[in-house]
Structure formats: C-alpha cells, structure tokens
Amino acid sequence: MRMKWLDVTALLISVIGCVNWGLIGLFGFDLVAFIFGDMSLLARIVYVVVGLCGLYLLTFLGRICRDTED
C-alpha cells in the first residue's frame, strides 16, 4: 500500500494513453497531437510518460502472482 498513489497515477495515465491509441485506431485522430502539437516537445514528453507508466504497470504482474500464492 506504500506505493498506492504511484500505482493509481500510473494506471490513470496509462488509461489516457489507451484512449488515445483507441482514437488513433478507430478514427485516425491523435488527441495528444491535437492538444499539444504534432510531435512538439510537450507531446513527446506525454508519450514518454505514458510509456514509462505502462512499463511500471508491468510490476503489477509480479505483485498479482505473488499475492495469489499466499
């Protein structure tokens, strides 16, 4: 529970990234590029943060497996 705020933040940011990818796949509309500019510095930062959050969420797999063994 000590990292709960980080878990929730990473999950929310990843969900936002998933919504963006869904919009790209369904409609060809990149919400991040629309808001921050096409590959602007800020848009690239958003993409990197979403990617890092996704990688962080991989730790959920280890925690879930560990919790089910108890």
PQR file of N, CA, C, O and H, with PARSE charges and radii, in Angstrom:
ATOM      1  N   MET A   1       0.815  -1.210   0.000 -0.4000 1.5000
ATOM      2  CA  MET A   1       0.000   0.000   0.000 -0.0000 2.0000
ATOM      3  C   MET A   1       0.857   1.273   0.000  0.5500 1.7000
ATOM      4  O   MET A   1       0.335   2.367  -0.211 -0.5500 1.4000
ATOM      5  N   ARG A   2       2.168   1.136   0.236 -0.4000 1.5000
ATOM      6  CA  ARG A   2       3.005   2.329   0.322 -0.0000 2.0000
ATOM      7  C   ARG A   2       3.140   3.044  -1.008  0.5500 1.7000
ATOM      8  O   ARG A   2       3.421   4.242  -1.027 -0.5500 1.4000
ATOM      9  H   ARG A   2       2.592   0.247   0.407  0.4000 1.0000
ATOM     10  N   MET A   3       2.948   2.346  -2.124 -0.4000 1.5000
ATOM     11  CA  MET A   3       3.082   2.957  -3.444 -0.0000 2.0000
ATOM     12  C   MET A   3       1.722   3.125  -4.116  0.5500 1.7000
ATOM     13  O   MET A   3       1.651   3.257  -5.337 -0.5500 1.4000
ATOM     14  H   MET A   3       2.719   1.373  -2.108  0.4000 1.0000
ATOM     15  N   LYS A   4       0.659   3.120  -3.344 -0.4000 1.5000
ATOM     16  CA  LYS A   4      -0.674   3.166  -3.932 -0.0000 2.0000
ATOM     17  C   LYS A   4      -0.874   4.414  -4.795  0.5500 1.7000
ATOM     18  O   LYS A   4      -1.477   4.323  -5.864 -0.5500 1.4000
ATOM     19  H   LYS A   4       0.717   3.012  -2.351  0.4000 1.0000
ATOM     20  N   TRP A   5      -0.389   5.562  -4.364 -0.4000 1.5000
ATOM     21  CA  TRP A   5      -0.567   6.791  -5.149 -0.0000 2.0000
ATOM     22  C   TRP A   5       0.135   6.681  -6.495  0.5500 1.7000
ATOM     23  O   TRP A   5      -0.376   7.164  -7.505 -0.5500 1.4000
ATOM     24  H   TRP A   5       0.102   5.636  -3.495  0.4000 1.0000
ATOM     25  N   LEU A   6       1.305   6.046  -6.513 -0.4000 1.5000
ATOM     26  CA  LEU A   6       2.024   5.866  -7.770 -0.0000 2.0000
ATOM     27  C   LEU A   6       1.292   4.871  -8.673  0.5500 1.7000
ATOM     28  O   LEU A   6       1.205   5.068  -9.885 -0.5500 1.4000
ATOM     29  H   LEU A   6       1.720   5.654  -5.692  0.4000 1.0000
ATOM     30  N   ASP A   7       0.769   3.804  -8.071 -0.4000 1.5000
ATOM     31  CA  ASP A   7       0.005   2.817  -8.837 -0.0000 2.0000
ATOM     32  C   ASP A   7      -1.216   3.454  -9.494  0.5500 1.7000
ATOM     33  O   ASP A   7      -1.474   3.236 -10.678 -0.5500 1.4000
ATOM     34  H   ASP A   7       0.840   3.644  -7.086  0.4000 1.0000
ATOM     35  N   VAL A   8      -1.953   4.228  -8.736 -0.4000 1.5000
ATOM     36  CA  VAL A   8      -3.175   4.865  -9.255 -0.0000 2.0000
ATOM     37  C   VAL A   8      -2.824   5.884 -10.335  0.5500 1.7000
ATOM     38  O   VAL A   8      -3.482   5.941 -11.374 -0.5500 1.4000
ATOM     39  H   VAL A   8      -1.743   4.405  -7.775  0.4000 1.0000
ATOM     40  N   THR A   9      -1.795   6.682 -10.095 -0.4000 1.5000
ATOM     41  CA  THR A   9      -1.374   7.678 -11.084 -0.0000 2.0000
ATOM     42  C   THR A   9      -0.929   7.007 -12.379  0.5500 1.7000
ATOM     43  O   THR A   9      -1.318   7.429 -13.468 -0.5500 1.4000
ATOM     44  H   THR A   9      -1.260   6.636  -9.251  0.4000 1.0000
ATOM     45  N   ALA A  10      -0.118   5.967 -12.261 -0.4000 1.5000
ATOM     46  CA  ALA A  10       0.352   5.248 -13.448 -0.0000 2.0000
ATOM     47  C   ALA A  10      -0.811   4.615 -14.198  0.5500 1.7000
ATOM     48  O   ALA A  10      -0.841   4.617 -15.429 -0.5500 1.4000
ATOM     49  H   ALA A  10       0.198   5.624 -11.376  0.4000 1.0000
ATOM     50  N   LEU A  11      -1.759   4.077 -13.456 -0.4000 1.5000
ATOM     51  CA  LEU A  11      -2.917   3.461 -14.096 -0.0000 2.0000
ATOM     52  C   LEU A  11      -3.756   4.494 -14.838  0.5500 1.7000
ATOM     53  O   LEU A  11      -4.183   4.242 -15.965 -0.5500 1.4000
ATOM     54  H   LEU A  11      -1.734   4.075 -12.456  0.4000 1.0000
ATOM     55  N   LEU A  12      -3.998   5.641 -14.231 -0.4000 1.5000
ATOM     56  CA  LEU A  12      -4.784   6.692 -14.888 -0.0000 2.0000
ATOM     57  C   LEU A  12      -4.083   7.211 -16.145  0.5500 1.7000
ATOM     58  O   LEU A  12      -4.723   7.406 -17.179 -0.5500 1.4000
ATOM     59  H   LEU A  12      -3.651   5.845 -13.316  0.4000 1.0000
ATOM     60  N   ILE A  13      -2.790   7.429 -16.058 -0.4000 1.5000
ATOM     61  CA  ILE A  13      -2.049   7.912 -17.225 -0.0000 2.0000
ATOM     62  C   ILE A  13      -2.051   6.863 -18.331  0.5500 1.7000
ATOM     63  O   ILE A  13      -2.165   7.204 -19.509 -0.5500 1.4000
ATOM     64  H   ILE A  13      -2.270   7.270 -15.219  0.4000 1.0000
ATOM     65  N   SER A  14      -1.927   5.604 -17.966 -0.4000 1.5000
ATOM     66  CA  SER A  14      -1.965   4.533 -18.967 -0.0000 2.0000
ATOM     67  C   SER A  14      -3.329   4.419 -19.620  0.5500 1.7000
ATOM     68  O   SER A  14      -3.422   4.154 -20.819 -0.5500 1.4000
ATOM     69  H   SER A  14      -1.834   5.327 -17.009  0.4000 1.0000
ATOM     70  N   VAL A  15      -4.385   4.615 -18.853 -0.4000 1.5000
ATOM     71  CA  VAL A  15      -5.736   4.590 -19.423 -0.0000 2.0000
ATOM     72  C   VAL A  15      -5.909   5.733 -20.418  0.5500 1.7000
ATOM     73  O   VAL A  15      -6.510   5.549 -21.476 -0.5500 1.4000
ATOM     74  H   VAL A  15      -4.310   4.831 -17.879  0.4000 1.0000
ATOM     75  N   ILE A  16      -5.388   6.902 -20.086 -0.4000 1.5000
ATOM     76  CA  ILE A  16      -5.446   8.029 -21.016 -0.0000 2.0000
ATOM     77  C   ILE A  16      -4.699   7.678 -22.303  0.5500 1.7000
ATOM     78  O   ILE A  16      -5.164   7.990 -23.400 -0.5500 1.4000
ATOM     79  H   ILE A  16      -4.900   7.051 -19.227  0.4000 1.0000
ATOM     80  N   GLY A  17      -3.536   7.026 -22.166 -0.4000 1.5000
ATOM     81  CA  GLY A  17      -2.791   6.587 -23.336 -0.0000 2.0000
ATOM     82  C   GLY A  17      -3.568   5.571 -24.157  0.5500 1.7000
ATOM     83  O   GLY A  17      -3.531   5.596 -25.387 -0.5500 1.4000
ATOM     84  H   GLY A  17      -3.158   6.773 -21.275  0.4000 1.0000
ATOM     85  N   CYS A  18      -4.274   4.673 -23.471 -0.4000 1.5000
ATOM     86  CA  CYS A  18      -5.091   3.672 -24.181 -0.0000 2.0000
ATOM     87  C   CYS A  18      -6.230   4.329 -24.949  0.5500 1.7000
ATOM     88  O   CYS A  18      -6.544   3.929 -26.070 -0.5500 1.4000
ATOM     89  H   CYS A  18      -4.304   4.652 -22.471  0.4000 1.0000
ATOM     90  N   VAL A  19      -6.837   5.326 -24.347 -0.4000 1.5000
ATOM     91  CA  VAL A  19      -7.910   6.053 -25.035 -0.0000 2.0000
ATOM     92  C   VAL A  19      -7.346   6.734 -26.279  0.5500 1.7000
ATOM     93  O   VAL A  19      -7.971   6.717 -27.340 -0.5500 1.4000
ATOM     94  H   VAL A  19      -6.581   5.651 -23.437  0.4000 1.0000
ATOM     95  N   ASN A  20      -6.171   7.330 -26.147 -0.4000 1.5000
ATOM     96  CA  ASN A  20      -5.543   7.976 -27.297 -0.0000 2.0000
ATOM     97  C   ASN A  20      -5.284   6.965 -28.409  0.5500 1.7000
ATOM     98  O   ASN A  20      -5.574   7.242 -29.572 -0.5500 1.4000
ATOM     99  H   ASN A  20      -5.663   7.344 -25.285  0.4000 1.0000
ATOM    100  N   TRP A  21      -4.740   5.793 -28.067 -0.4000 1.5000
ATOM    101  CA  TRP A  21      -4.491   4.766 -29.082 -0.0000 2.0000
ATOM    102  C   TRP A  21      -5.792   4.262 -29.694  0.5500 1.7000
ATOM    103  O   TRP A  21      -5.840   3.957 -30.886 -0.5500 1.4000
ATOM    104  H   TRP A  21      -4.504   5.568 -27.122  0.4000 1.0000
ATOM    105  N   GLY A  22      -6.839   4.174 -28.895 -0.4000 1.5000
ATOM    106  CA  GLY A  22      -8.140   3.786 -29.433 -0.0000 2.0000
ATOM    107  C   GLY A  22      -8.655   4.797 -30.442  0.5500 1.7000
ATOM    108  O   GLY A  22      -9.191   4.425 -31.486 -0.5500 1.4000
ATOM    109  H   GLY A  22      -6.801   4.421 -27.927  0.4000 1.0000
ATOM    110  N   LEU A  23      -8.492   6.077 -30.129 -0.4000 1.5000
ATOM    111  CA  LEU A  23      -8.907   7.127 -31.064 -0.0000 2.0000
ATOM    112  C   LEU A  23      -8.091   7.076 -32.354  0.5500 1.7000
ATOM    113  O   LEU A  23      -8.621   7.288 -33.445 -0.5500 1.4000
ATOM    114  H   LEU A  23      -8.057   6.379 -29.281  0.4000 1.0000
ATOM    115  N   ILE A  24      -6.794   6.792 -32.214 -0.4000 1.5000
ATOM    116  CA  ILE A  24      -5.950   6.686 -33.404 -0.0000 2.0000
ATOM    117  C   ILE A  24      -6.400   5.505 -34.255  0.5500 1.7000
ATOM    118  O   ILE A  24      -6.529   5.623 -35.474 -0.5500 1.4000
ATOM    119  H   ILE A  24      -6.363   6.620 -31.327  0.4000 1.0000
ATOM    120  N   GLY A  25      -6.637   4.372 -33.614 -0.4000 1.5000
ATOM    121  CA  GLY A  25      -7.030   3.174 -34.347 -0.0000 2.0000
ATOM    122  C   GLY A  25      -8.399   3.270 -34.991  0.5500 1.7000
ATOM    123  O   GLY A  25      -8.590   2.813 -36.117 -0.5500 1.4000
ATOM    124  H   GLY A  25      -6.532   4.276 -32.624  0.4000 1.0000
ATOM    125  N   LEU A  26      -9.350   3.858 -34.290 -0.4000 1.5000
ATOM    126  CA  LEU A  26     -10.718   3.930 -34.804 -0.0000 2.0000
ATOM    127  C   LEU A  26     -10.940   5.070 -35.795  0.5500 1.7000
ATOM    128  O   LEU A  26     -11.613   4.906 -36.813 -0.5500 1.4000
ATOM    129  H   LEU A  26      -9.195   4.230 -33.375  0.4000 1.0000
ATOM    130  N   PHE A  27     -10.362   6.224 -35.478 -0.4000 1.5000
ATOM    131  CA  PHE A  27     -10.687   7.417 -36.251 -0.0000 2.0000
ATOM    132  C   PHE A  27      -9.480   8.114 -36.879  0.5500 1.7000
ATOM    133  O   PHE A  27      -9.638   9.093 -37.610 -0.5500 1.4000
ATOM    134  H   PHE A  27      -9.815   6.357 -34.651  0.4000 1.0000
ATOM    135  N   GLY A  28      -8.279   7.615 -36.598 -0.4000 1.5000
ATOM    136  CA  GLY A  28      -7.082   8.287 -37.107 -0.0000 2.0000
ATOM    137  C   GLY A  28      -6.870   9.644 -36.450  0.5500 1.7000
ATOM    138  O   GLY A  28      -6.253  10.528 -37.045 -0.5500 1.4000
ATOM    139  H   GLY A  28      -8.150   6.821 -36.005  0.4000 1.0000
ATOM    140  N   PHE A  29      -7.371   9.819 -35.239 -0.4000 1.5000
ATOM    141  CA  PHE A  29      -7.297  11.095 -34.541 -0.0000 2.0000
ATOM    142  C   PHE A  29      -6.384  10.955 -33.329  0.5500 1.7000
ATOM    143  O   PHE A  29      -6.685  10.189 -32.413 -0.5500 1.4000
ATOM    144  H   PHE A  29      -7.872   9.101 -34.756  0.4000 1.0000
ATOM    145  N   ASP A  30      -5.274  11.686 -33.315 -0.4000 1.5000
ATOM    146  CA  ASP A  30      -4.315  11.663 -32.213 -0.0000 2.0000
ATOM    147  C   ASP A  30      -4.629  12.833 -31.282  0.5500 1.7000
ATOM    148  O   ASP A  30      -4.318  13.983 -31.591 -0.5500 1.4000
ATOM    149  H   ASP A  30      -5.030  12.308 -34.059  0.4000 1.0000
ATOM    150  N   LEU A  31      -5.243  12.528 -30.147 -0.4000 1.5000
ATOM    151  CA  LEU A  31      -5.671  13.560 -29.198 -0.0000 2.0000
ATOM    152  C   LEU A  31      -4.479  14.310 -28.612  0.5500 1.7000
ATOM    153  O   LEU A  31      -4.543  15.526 -28.427 -0.5500 1.4000
ATOM    154  H   LEU A  31      -5.495  11.593 -29.896  0.4000 1.0000
ATOM    155  N   VAL A  32      -3.403  13.603 -28.323 -0.4000 1.5000
ATOM    156  CA  VAL A  32      -2.218  14.255 -27.755 -0.0000 2.0000
ATOM    157  C   VAL A  32      -1.643  15.262 -28.756  0.5500 1.7000
ATOM    158  O   VAL A  32      -1.307  16.387 -28.386 -0.5500 1.4000
ATOM    159  H   VAL A  32      -3.351  12.616 -28.473  0.4000 1.0000
ATOM    160  N   ALA A  33      -1.533  14.856 -30.014 -0.4000 1.5000
ATOM    161  CA  ALA A  33      -1.020  15.771 -31.040 -0.0000 2.0000
ATOM    162  C   ALA A  33      -1.971  16.942 -31.242  0.5500 1.7000
ATOM    163  O   ALA A  33      -1.528  18.063 -31.495 -0.5500 1.4000
ATOM    164  H   ALA A  33      -1.806  13.942 -30.314  0.4000 1.0000
ATOM    165  N   PHE A  34      -3.265  16.695 -31.133 -0.4000 1.5000
ATOM    166  CA  PHE A  34      -4.249  17.765 -31.284 -0.0000 2.0000
ATOM    167  C   PHE A  34      -4.102  18.799 -30.170  0.5500 1.7000
ATOM    168  O   PHE A  34      -4.191  20.001 -30.419 -0.5500 1.4000
ATOM    169  H   PHE A  34      -3.625  15.785 -30.928  0.4000 1.0000
ATOM    170  N   ILE A  35      -3.878  18.332 -28.949 -0.4000 1.5000
ATOM    171  CA  ILE A  35      -3.801  19.246 -27.794 -0.0000 2.0000
ATOM    172  C   ILE A  35      -2.439  19.941 -27.728  0.5500 1.7000
ATOM    173  O   ILE A  35      -2.367  21.149 -27.503 -0.5500 1.4000
ATOM    174  H   ILE A  35      -3.806  17.355 -28.747  0.4000 1.0000
ATOM    175  N   PHE A  36      -1.351  19.172 -27.925 -0.4000 1.5000
ATOM    176  CA  PHE A  36      -0.013  19.708 -27.681 -0.0000 2.0000
ATOM    177  C   PHE A  36       0.782  20.014 -28.936  0.5500 1.7000
ATOM    178  O   PHE A  36       1.869  20.585 -28.848 -0.5500 1.4000
ATOM    179  H   PHE A  36      -1.409  18.191 -28.108  0.4000 1.0000
ATOM    180  N   GLY A  37       0.272  19.654 -30.089 -0.4000 1.5000
ATOM    181  CA  GLY A  37       1.010  19.881 -31.332 -0.0000 2.0000
ATOM    182  C   GLY A  37       1.661  18.596 -31.799  0.5500 1.7000
ATOM    183  O   GLY A  37       2.049  17.751 -30.992 -0.5500 1.4000
ATOM    184  H   GLY A  37      -0.611  19.191 -30.161  0.4000 1.0000
ATOM    185  N   ASP A  38       1.776  18.459 -33.107 -0.4000 1.5000
ATOM    186  CA  ASP A  38       2.306  17.236 -33.693 -0.0000 2.0000
ATOM    187  C   ASP A  38       3.791  17.089 -33.374  0.5500 1.7000
ATOM    188  O   ASP A  38       4.619  17.832 -33.902 -0.5500 1.4000
ATOM    189  H   ASP A  38       1.461  19.146 -33.762  0.4000 1.0000
ATOM    190  N   MET A  39       4.122  16.149 -32.526 -0.4000 1.5000
ATOM    191  CA  MET A  39       5.485  15.832 -32.086 -0.0000 2.0000
ATOM    192  C   MET A  39       6.220  17.047 -31.523  0.5500 1.7000
ATOM    193  O   MET A  39       7.431  17.186 -31.697 -0.5500 1.4000
ATOM    194  H   MET A  39       3.449  15.545 -32.097  0.4000 1.0000
ATOM    195  N   SER A  40       5.482  17.916 -30.854 -0.4000 1.5000
ATOM    196  CA  SER A  40       6.123  19.016 -30.132 -0.0000 2.0000
ATOM    197  C   SER A  40       6.843  18.419 -28.920  0.5500 1.7000
ATOM    198  O   SER A  40       6.651  17.249 -28.590 -0.5500 1.4000
ATOM    199  H   SER A  40       4.498  17.803 -30.714  0.4000 1.0000
ATOM    200  N   LEU A  41       7.651  19.210 -28.281 -0.4000 1.5000
ATOM    201  CA  LEU A  41       8.376  18.738 -27.104 -0.0000 2.0000
ATOM    202  C   LEU A  41       7.403  18.253 -26.038  0.5500 1.7000
ATOM    203  O   LEU A  41       7.623  17.210 -25.423 -0.5500 1.4000
ATOM    204  H   LEU A  41       7.807  20.161 -28.549  0.4000 1.0000
ATOM    205  N   LEU A  42       6.338  18.998 -25.818 -0.4000 1.5000
ATOM    206  CA  LEU A  42       5.358  18.616 -24.800 -0.0000 2.0000
ATOM    207  C   LEU A  42       4.646  17.311 -25.172  0.5500 1.7000
ATOM    208  O   LEU A  42       4.412  16.467 -24.308 -0.5500 1.4000
ATOM    209  H   LEU A  42       6.159  19.846 -26.318  0.4000 1.0000
ATOM    210  N   ALA A  43       4.306  17.146 -26.432 -0.4000 1.5000
ATOM    211  CA  ALA A  43       3.660  15.907 -26.877 -0.0000 2.0000
ATOM    212  C   ALA A  43       4.610  14.725 -26.693  0.5500 1.7000
ATOM    213  O   ALA A  43       4.182  13.650 -26.272 -0.5500 1.4000
ATOM    214  H   ALA A  43       4.496  17.832 -27.134  0.4000 1.0000
ATOM    215  N   ARG A  44       5.872  14.908 -26.998 -0.4000 1.5000
ATOM    216  CA  ARG A  44       6.851  13.827 -26.832 -0.0000 2.0000
ATOM    217  C   ARG A  44       7.004  13.462 -25.368  0.5500 1.7000
ATOM    218  O   ARG A  44       7.154  12.288 -25.029 -0.5500 1.4000
ATOM    219  H   ARG A  44       6.220  15.781 -27.340  0.4000 1.0000
ATOM    220  N   ILE A  45       6.966  14.464 -24.497 -0.4000 1.5000
ATOM    221  CA  ILE A  45       7.033  14.197 -23.048 -0.0000 2.0000
ATOM    222  C   ILE A  45       5.829  13.375 -22.614  0.5500 1.7000
ATOM    223  O   ILE A  45       5.968  12.428 -21.840 -0.5500 1.4000
ATOM    224  H   ILE A  45       6.844  15.417 -24.772  0.4000 1.0000
ATOM    225  N   VAL A  46       4.643  13.732 -23.110 -0.4000 1.5000
ATOM    226  CA  VAL A  46       3.435  12.979 -22.777 -0.0000 2.0000
ATOM    227  C   VAL A  46       3.577  11.531 -23.225  0.5500 1.7000
ATOM    228  O   VAL A  46       3.255  10.619 -22.463 -0.5500 1.4000
ATOM    229  H   VAL A  46       4.529  14.501 -23.738  0.4000 1.0000
ATOM    230  N   TYR A  47       4.048  11.303 -24.438 -0.4000 1.5000
ATOM    231  CA  TYR A  47       4.231   9.940 -24.940 -0.0000 2.0000
ATOM    232  C   TYR A  47       5.222   9.155 -24.078  0.5500 1.7000
ATOM    233  O   TYR A  47       4.998   7.980 -23.785 -0.5500 1.4000
ATOM    234  H   TYR A  47       4.309  12.044 -25.057  0.4000 1.0000
ATOM    235  N   VAL A  48       6.314   9.802 -23.676 -0.4000 1.5000
ATOM    236  CA  VAL A  48       7.313   9.131 -22.834 -0.0000 2.0000
ATOM    237  C   VAL A  48       6.729   8.789 -21.470  0.5500 1.7000
ATOM    238  O   VAL A  48       6.944   7.688 -20.962 -0.5500 1.4000
ATOM    239  H   VAL A  48       6.496  10.756 -23.914  0.4000 1.0000
ATOM    240  N   VAL A  49       5.996   9.717 -20.876 -0.4000 1.5000
ATOM    241  CA  VAL A  49       5.390   9.459 -19.559 -0.0000 2.0000
ATOM    242  C   VAL A  49       4.391   8.312 -19.643  0.5500 1.7000
ATOM    243  O   VAL A  49       4.371   7.451 -18.764 -0.5500 1.4000
ATOM    244  H   VAL A  49       5.822  10.611 -21.288  0.4000 1.0000
ATOM    245  N   VAL A  50       3.572   8.285 -20.671 -0.4000 1.5000
ATOM    246  CA  VAL A  50       2.612   7.186 -20.846 -0.0000 2.0000
ATOM    247  C   VAL A  50       3.359   5.858 -21.000  0.5500 1.7000
ATOM    248  O   VAL A  50       2.966   4.851 -20.412 -0.5500 1.4000
ATOM    249  H   VAL A  50       3.588   8.985 -21.385  0.4000 1.0000
ATOM    250  N   GLY A  51       4.422   5.861 -21.781 -0.4000 1.5000
ATOM    251  CA  GLY A  51       5.214   4.645 -21.961 -0.0000 2.0000
ATOM    252  C   GLY A  51       5.852   4.174 -20.666  0.5500 1.7000
ATOM    253  O   GLY A  51       5.843   2.979 -20.370 -0.5500 1.4000
ATOM    254  H   GLY A  51       4.740   6.679 -22.259  0.4000 1.0000
ATOM    255  N   LEU A  52       6.402   5.091 -19.896 -0.4000 1.5000
ATOM    256  CA  LEU A  52       7.004   4.730 -18.617 -0.0000 2.0000
ATOM    257  C   LEU A  52       5.970   4.187 -17.639  0.5500 1.7000
ATOM    258  O   LEU A  52       6.242   3.246 -16.893 -0.5500 1.4000
ATOM    259  H   LEU A  52       6.410   6.062 -20.136  0.4000 1.0000
ATOM    260  N   CYS A  53       4.783   4.784 -17.648 -0.4000 1.5000
ATOM    261  CA  CYS A  53       3.714   4.294 -16.774 -0.0000 2.0000
ATOM    262  C   CYS A  53       3.310   2.881 -17.173  0.5500 1.7000
ATOM    263  O   CYS A  53       3.059   2.036 -16.314 -0.5500 1.4000
ATOM    264  H   CYS A  53       4.562   5.548 -18.254  0.4000 1.0000
ATOM    265  N   GLY A  54       3.249   2.627 -18.470 -0.4000 1.5000
ATOM    266  CA  GLY A  54       2.931   1.274 -18.936 -0.0000 2.0000
ATOM    267  C   GLY A  54       3.975   0.275 -18.485  0.5500 1.7000
ATOM    268  O   GLY A  54       3.634  -0.828 -18.058 -0.5500 1.4000
ATOM    269  H   GLY A  54       3.453   3.314 -19.168  0.4000 1.0000
ATOM    270  N   LEU A  55       5.241   0.644 -18.574 -0.4000 1.5000
ATOM    271  CA  LEU A  55       6.305  -0.245 -18.109 -0.0000 2.0000
ATOM    272  C   LEU A  55       6.226  -0.458 -16.603  0.5500 1.7000
ATOM    273  O   LEU A  55       6.430  -1.571 -16.117 -0.5500 1.4000
ATOM    274  H   LEU A  55       5.518   1.540 -18.921  0.4000 1.0000
ATOM    275  N   TYR A  56       5.933   0.598 -15.872 -0.4000 1.5000
ATOM    276  CA  TYR A  56       5.792   0.470 -14.418 -0.0000 2.0000
ATOM    277  C   TYR A  56       4.658  -0.491 -14.062  0.5500 1.7000
ATOM    278  O   TYR A  56       4.763  -1.267 -13.112 -0.5500 1.4000
ATOM    279  H   TYR A  56       5.768   1.502 -16.266  0.4000 1.0000
ATOM    280  N   LEU A  57       3.580  -0.430 -14.830 -0.4000 1.5000
ATOM    281  CA  LEU A  57       2.442  -1.290 -14.538 -0.0000 2.0000
ATOM    282  C   LEU A  57       2.754  -2.768 -14.750  0.5500 1.7000
ATOM    283  O   LEU A  57       2.008  -3.625 -14.275 -0.5500 1.4000
ATOM    284  H   LEU A  57       3.494   0.200 -15.602  0.4000 1.0000
ATOM    285  N   LEU A  58       3.829  -3.079 -15.447 -0.4000 1.5000
ATOM    286  CA  LEU A  58       4.248  -4.474 -15.559 -0.0000 2.0000
ATOM    287  C   LEU A  58       4.575  -5.068 -14.193  0.5500 1.7000
ATOM    288  O   LEU A  58       4.503  -6.284 -14.011 -0.5500 1.4000
ATOM    289  H   LEU A  58       4.435  -2.383 -15.833  0.4000 1.0000
ATOM    290  N   THR A  59       4.933  -4.217 -13.233 -0.4000 1.5000
ATOM    291  CA  THR A  59       5.195  -4.717 -11.881 -0.0000 2.0000
ATOM    292  C   THR A  59       3.925  -5.273 -11.243  0.5500 1.7000
ATOM    293  O   THR A  59       4.000  -6.056 -10.296 -0.5500 1.4000
ATOM    294  H   THR A  59       4.991  -3.230 -13.380  0.4000 1.0000
ATOM    295  N   PHE A  60       2.759  -4.875 -11.754 -0.4000 1.5000
ATOM    296  CA  PHE A  60       1.506  -5.444 -11.244 -0.0000 2.0000
ATOM    297  C   PHE A  60       1.483  -6.948 -11.430  0.5500 1.7000
ATOM    298  O   PHE A  60       0.965  -7.672 -10.580 -0.5500 1.4000
ATOM    299  H   PHE A  60       2.698  -4.239 -12.523  0.4000 1.0000
ATOM    300  N   LEU A  61       2.039  -7.426 -12.532 -0.4000 1.5000
ATOM    301  CA  LEU A  61       2.041  -8.863 -12.796 -0.0000 2.0000
ATOM    302  C   LEU A  61       2.754  -9.619 -11.684  0.5500 1.7000
ATOM    303  O   LEU A  61       2.254 -10.627 -11.185 -0.5500 1.4000
ATOM    304  H   LEU A  61       2.460  -6.839 -13.223  0.4000 1.0000
ATOM    305  N   GLY A  62       3.923  -9.124 -11.301 -0.4000 1.5000
ATOM    306  CA  GLY A  62       4.665  -9.761 -10.213 -0.0000 2.0000
ATOM    307  C   GLY A  62       3.914  -9.700  -8.905  0.5500 1.7000
ATOM    308  O   GLY A  62       3.901 -10.671  -8.149 -0.5500 1.4000
ATOM    309  H   GLY A  62       4.329  -8.305 -11.707  0.4000 1.0000
ATOM    310  N   ARG A  63       3.288  -8.572  -8.628 -0.4000 1.5000
ATOM    311  CA  ARG A  63       2.550  -8.434  -7.380 -0.0000 2.0000
ATOM    312  C   ARG A  63       1.310  -9.300  -7.361  0.5500 1.7000
ATOM    313  O   ARG A  63       0.970  -9.879  -6.329 -0.5500 1.4000
ATOM    314  H   ARG A  63       3.298  -7.783  -9.243  0.4000 1.0000
ATOM    315  N   ILE A  64       0.623  -9.395  -8.503 -0.4000 1.5000
ATOM    316  CA  ILE A  64      -0.576 -10.220  -8.573 -0.0000 2.0000
ATOM    317  C   ILE A  64      -0.209 -11.692  -8.393  0.5500 1.7000
ATOM    318  O   ILE A  64      -0.875 -12.411  -7.648 -0.5500 1.4000
ATOM    319  H   ILE A  64       0.899  -8.924  -9.341  0.4000 1.0000
ATOM    320  N   CYS A  65       0.838 -12.135  -9.067 -0.4000 1.5000
ATOM    321  CA  CYS A  65       1.280 -13.526  -8.929 -0.0000 2.0000
ATOM    322  C   CYS A  65       1.709 -13.831  -7.487  0.5500 1.7000
ATOM    323  O   CYS A  65       1.397 -14.895  -6.953 -0.5500 1.4000
ATOM    324  H   CYS A  65       1.379 -11.551  -9.672  0.4000 1.0000
ATOM    325  N   ARG A  66       2.411 -12.906  -6.877 -0.4000 1.5000
ATOM    326  CA  ARG A  66       2.869 -13.093  -5.502 -0.0000 2.0000
ATOM    327  C   ARG A  66       1.688 -13.144  -4.539  0.5500 1.7000
ATOM    328  O   ARG A  66       1.686 -13.948  -3.607 -0.5500 1.4000
ATOM    329  H   ARG A  66       2.664 -12.042  -7.311  0.4000 1.0000
ATOM    330  N   ASP A  67       0.675 -12.285  -4.755 -0.4000 1.5000
ATOM    331  CA  ASP A  67      -0.488 -12.248  -3.867 -0.0000 2.0000
ATOM    332  C   ASP A  67      -1.343 -13.500  -4.003  0.5500 1.7000
ATOM    333  O   ASP A  67      -1.957 -13.928  -3.026 -0.5500 1.4000
ATOM    334  H   ASP A  67       0.677 -11.632  -5.512  0.4000 1.0000
ATOM    335  N   THR A  68      -1.399 -14.096  -5.188 -0.4000 1.5000
ATOM    336  CA  THR A  68      -2.224 -15.295  -5.367 -0.0000 2.0000
ATOM    337  C   THR A  68      -1.566 -16.533  -4.782  0.5500 1.7000
ATOM    338  O   THR A  68      -2.246 -17.527  -4.526 -0.5500 1.4000
ATOM    339  H   THR A  68      -0.900 -13.748  -5.982  0.4000 1.0000
ATOM    340  N   GLU A  69      -0.245 -16.494  -4.563 -0.4000 1.5000
ATOM    341  CA  GLU A  69       0.461 -17.622  -3.963 -0.0000 2.0000
ATOM    342  C   GLU A  69       0.270 -17.678  -2.462  0.5500 1.7000
ATOM    343  O   GLU A  69       0.439 -18.740  -1.862 -0.5500 1.4000
ATOM    344  H   GLU A  69       0.308 -15.686  -4.771  0.4000 1.0000
ATOM    345  N   ASP A  70      -0.078 -16.561  -1.839 -0.4000 1.5000
ATOM    346  CA  ASP A  70      -0.240 -16.516  -0.380 -0.0000 2.0000
ATOM    347  C   ASP A  70      -1.481 -17.209   0.094  0.5500 1.7000
ATOM    348  O   ASP A  70      -1.744 -17.250   1.296 -0.5500 1.4000
ATOM    349  H   ASP A  70      -0.215 -15.699  -2.326  0.4000 1.0000
TER
END
